[in-house]
Amino acid sequence: MSVPGEGTRPITDRAKESLFDIIGADVVGTRFLDLFAGTGGVGIEALSRGAAEAVFVDRSHKAVSTVRRNLEITGLAASARVLQMDAFRYLDLADSATRYEYIYVAPPQYQELWARTLVALNGEPLLTEDGQIIVQVHPKEWHPLDTPNLSLIDDRRYGSTSLYFFELSDAGVAYLARADR
């Protein structure tokens, strides 16, 4: 189901299929964080492909209701947590002992929310050492950022959707080790 209104921009089927072709079987058994979840399509796809848990965060009541309905329809609700809250509040409150193998960031377009989120994730130890952050933006939105703890490792374009893949840099791995002390 789609979120009523015009506040979300669901990922195209082509881009979602390509994303999970890239991730492949690595998603099995992982923890997946879907920020700005919208319909929940990406996190639900992760669960359907074997992720152990998905956490969906969106501040919109309509989006959260849609995610919950979609989880019920797919029978995947038992492996999910759906939180109605601002993504940045979630990042501020997140327990650093809870880490994710995949963090998917797909905020509303042209508000620089993707950049703000990536900068916040650069300073928060929420990614596992071998995890990835995937940012979905319109290609015209993209610009490089100073994120010394994160390295851009790949990018793919599917029409008006670009996916950027980040992992911890060497500095990020050292930062993570310090956070674990």
C-alpha positions, 0 to 999 in steps of 0.5 A: 500500500502507498502512503496517502498524499504526496509526502513520500516518494517510494523507491521504484521497483527497478531500483529496489530490485537492483539494491537487493541484487547488490546486497544479495544474501548478505541481508540474511540474519541482519538488523536493518534500519529504515529511516524516513520509512514511508511505505516501509517497502525497503525494510519489508523487502529486507525482511522478506529476504531473511533479515532478522529484524527491521526498524522503521522510523518515520514521523508521519502518522500516515506513513507509520500506519501504512508501514504497519498495514504493509507488515500485516499484509506480508506477515512480517510484523513479528520481526519489525519495530515501527516507530513514529518519530523524527529520524534525527530524534531517533538517532539522538536517542539510539542506544549505541549498543544497538548496531545495524548491518544496514541503514537505509536513508530515503528522506523527502527530496530537496531538503538536504535531509539526506546530508544531515542524516549522513553527517549525524551517522558519521558521528554515531556508532550505529553501524556494525564494522562490516555494515553499510549505509545506503542513501537514496536521493535524486541525482541532482541532490547529491554532493560530496560531504565531509564524513571522515568516519564513512567512505563512499564505496559505490553509487548506482543510478536508476533513472531519477533515483541514485543509491550511494553506498557507504561503509566505515572508513579506517577512521570510522572503525577506530571510532567504533572501537573507541565507542565500544570501550 
